[in-house]
């Protein structure tokens, strides 16, 4: 319930507009001035809320004494692009954010003004995705809405929490821990984009008790022992068969004295044809051809499991591996643990001005199953940095660095480490404008892993505790469907239907109903056929009052531009009271 949403006045702006942090500064000052407040205030939140907590802390409100960030973000660009490679979630998120910005306030709270407020929100909705697609590098548009580059300005203590199954946000929390100059503690578990007390994959932990330890220390000066904890506690998962559904993981907690961790060294492998070796052989160019089928086992970039333990995680990678350029180690002679970002240094060239290289680090068991451990991508246009794009000169050889997402993992004895390289990962990453071949120079390229050695076991509050839930009755159960098919034209199709159910909230007598669908399709030989179609429908009802609506977006991308068609509708009772359509094309300058 921030400016322009819920029962608040105003208009919702950009996703992380400066106004939200400025509003929070005003709210903190007001809270601190109340007779029931000691003058010490904290902020906490998940995802967007955690990002706003960071942005607010960077403004240094004097009463803000501590923040707790669960899967927050320092750079909004990093939630839309992986090193310049555009996530399909960038345009696919348009309907959800439209609906956040255009639902009505509650008449029971704001009275008869509710309809006028609602209509103003609908008329002034500006979340079309055009800016998201237009800014294809980390330019001022993105820099103005994140704390990347100014984390050091935060003056209050930070507790940062995330999970390895939420790779983009775990990496962001680790960047914050590395760059901050205030007292801080980190906690990275196995979880996806959720609070850790309801964490999936498990084990969930007593996140609320951990939060209370932090806040009692900094707001009440209680000796909770929290500053005696390791600077960073991380979950090191054991090897298990790949599973698209979240399960209870085996593993252990370890404590690190700082981040980056002094407990890590570096283990290097040379990329030789088909192998990861201790020493480099002679140079050998190896082609990574664009293939549209690669990525079908990738799962979601941000698993969230809103409607249950759904198949949102990466599955067995063998089919994707078979279509990729792979380098395998010899079977490991002993258990091998690492924590941090796998790093590639590669000599490459490409035959197109825009080309993407996707890297997956996999654990290959003796039976051949391949479990993805980490992954990353680099749009080679952004080889010198995401704020310094430069088109590729076809055929020219470049030295590039590709950091995969941070993770901790324990490879067992007898397993192999696999590096798999591809030029695509659809439907997670939008394909390059034309089929591109990236040539990797084996013998001149290497993989480095940050070896974990000497880390002590760590403790966490193991048992989740929560307050009683809000009174709620499910009048239609939640459900999730995920289906793959191939149509008569050879397009590979993924359809997802997520029904959030119909829920009645007894304390406010509101029934909420929401369903979202997503359809991605592409011919595996033609990136210009890539299409994403997303629709979100909602309804709220209380007695005779019933409102609802939908937002629908279709995105395509040919060799020269992205084309976006979006519709927003609103309904009061059975009457459609608002409809608007948007159509625009955005040149593909760097993506």
Secondary structure as GFF3:
##gff-version 3
##sequence-region A 1 591
A	DSSP	alpha_helix	18	32	.	.	.	ID=ss1
A	DSSP	beta_strand	41	46	.	.	.	ID=ss2
A	DSSP	alpha_helix	48	58	.	.	.	ID=ss3
A	DSSP	beta_strand	64	70	.	.	.	ID=ss4
A	DSSP	three_ten_helix	76	79	.	.	.	ID=ss5
A	DSSP	beta_strand	81	82	.	.	.	ID=ss6
A	DSSP	beta_strand	85	86	.	.	.	ID=ss7
A	DSSP	alpha_helix	89	92	.	.	.	ID=ss8
A	DSSP	alpha_helix	94	102	.	.	.	ID=ss9
A	DSSP	alpha_helix	107	110	.	.	.	ID=ss10
A	DSSP	three_ten_helix	111	113	.	.	.	ID=ss11
A	DSSP	alpha_helix	114	123	.	.	.	ID=ss12
A	DSSP	alpha_helix	130	134	.	.	.	ID=ss13
A	DSSP	alpha_helix	140	143	.	.	.	ID=ss14
A	DSSP	three_ten_helix	151	153	.	.	.	ID=ss15
A	DSSP	beta_strand	157	163	.	.	.	ID=ss16
A	DSSP	alpha_helix	167	179	.	.	.	ID=ss17
A	DSSP	beta_strand	184	189	.	.	.	ID=ss18
A	DSSP	three_ten_helix	196	198	.	.	.	ID=ss19
A	DSSP	alpha_helix	207	220	.	.	.	ID=ss20
A	DSSP	three_ten_helix	226	228	.	.	.	ID=ss21
A	DSSP	beta_strand	232	237	.	.	.	ID=ss22
A	DSSP	beta_strand	251	256	.	.	.	ID=ss23
A	DSSP	beta_strand	264	272	.	.	.	ID=ss24
A	DSSP	beta_strand	275	277	.	.	.	ID=ss25
A	DSSP	beta_strand	284	289	.	.	.	ID=ss26
A	DSSP	alpha_helix	318	322	.	.	.	ID=ss27
A	DSSP	beta_strand	325	328	.	.	.	ID=ss28
A	DSSP	beta_strand	336	350	.	.	.	ID=ss29
A	DSSP	beta_strand	356	364	.	.	.	ID=ss30
A	DSSP	beta_strand	370	379	.	.	.	ID=ss31
A	DSSP	three_ten_helix	380	382	.	.	.	ID=ss32
A	DSSP	beta_strand	398	411	.	.	.	ID=ss33
A	DSSP	beta_strand	416	422	.	.	.	ID=ss34
A	DSSP	beta_strand	437	442	.	.	.	ID=ss35
A	DSSP	beta_strand	446	452	.	.	.	ID=ss36
A	DSSP	beta_strand	456	457	.	.	.	ID=ss37
A	DSSP	beta_strand	472	476	.	.	.	ID=ss38
A	DSSP	beta_strand	479	486	.	.	.	ID=ss39
A	DSSP	beta_strand	491	505	.	.	.	ID=ss40
A	DSSP	beta_strand	510	523	.	.	.	ID=ss41
A	DSSP	beta_strand	526	542	.	.	.	ID=ss42
A	DSSP	beta_strand	545	557	.	.	.	ID=ss43
A	DSSP	beta_strand	561	572	.	.	.	ID=ss44
A	DSSP	beta_strand	575	587	.	.	.	ID=ss45
###
